[in-house]
Amino acid sequence: MADYRFPGEWMKDNMVLEPKITAEAINQLESFEMKEDDVLIASYPKTGTTWAQELIWLLNNNADMKKALSVPVYERIPYVEYKSDGVHSNLEMLLKTQRPYMMKTHLPSDIFQKQIKAGKVKIIVIIRNPKDTLVSLYHFYRIHRGLGNFQGSWNDFFELYKTKHLIYGDYFEWYASWLEYKEKSNIKLLKYEDMHHRMSDVIDDLLQFLGKSLSEDSIADIIKHLTFDSMSSNDMVNYHRSSFFDMKVSSFMRKGIIGDWKNYFSDEQSAVVDKSYKDTFDALGVRLEFE
Ligand code: A3P
């Protein structure tokens, strides 16, 4: 099998990073002060982050559709450890704007010890079935120019998972890092599958968490705006304008379904993930059912 691992210089604290995420940007975040009205969305890649970002931004900004339809979501909620322009971290750019800040990160909680301890910023952690997440990440690797447009098969990709060579580290270690703080009142866990099955309840719950309220009409507009078809054709969220991805290979908004893993995983691969799920989540005392 070809060696699809990334070079050693892309490693920090056991995480594989892309060249546009530098140790310097991470150090900057570690000491950054976050305040009460700030919101941080933390997710392992491909867990429905963009969907959650669009939802949370609209709830936190009085359902401002005009702005949502004219400013890309990655500008409204910057990916803070990334250097979109290759020079300045997005956090640096954010600091030039006005508070409150809305931010996205794919980093584990280790980096945010200072902010977690201070207990001010509202943190929303997104989680999705690990198997669907891995399938989505496999296709993401294929379209991502920065990741060298991964040429391997699903089985090759699964080897990278098994040997802990995926970006942002191991899914289970990543969630163990965040779920340790699940009881804190300023931290909320949001399940991708709940956005599918019970979006209205998710919205009520998030509005309460954010300390916001919206009319029934605005909520209905948001739900319509967030459907997979609507988001797939919305250039402010579908990354069609981004040069980072080769959408001829696959789309950023790929399938948007639950259970696609059944089309990829062998019984053996499924058992590997099930064991990690049981070991990690039992130890954390967390029960989350995935289909
Ligand atoms: P698939 O690759 O399984 O289709 P992220 O934003 O964290 O990168 O996650 C991307 C995943 O979320 C993709 O999953 C994408 O299709 C899915 N997604 C994005 N918007 C969605 C929506 N409105 N409804 C359902 N899934 C959505």
Residues whose N, C-alpha, C, O or C-beta is under 5 A from the ligand:
A	BS01	A3P	Y44 P45 K46 T47 G48 T49 T50 W51 D132 S136 L226 T227 F228 M231 F252 M253 R254 K255 G256 I257
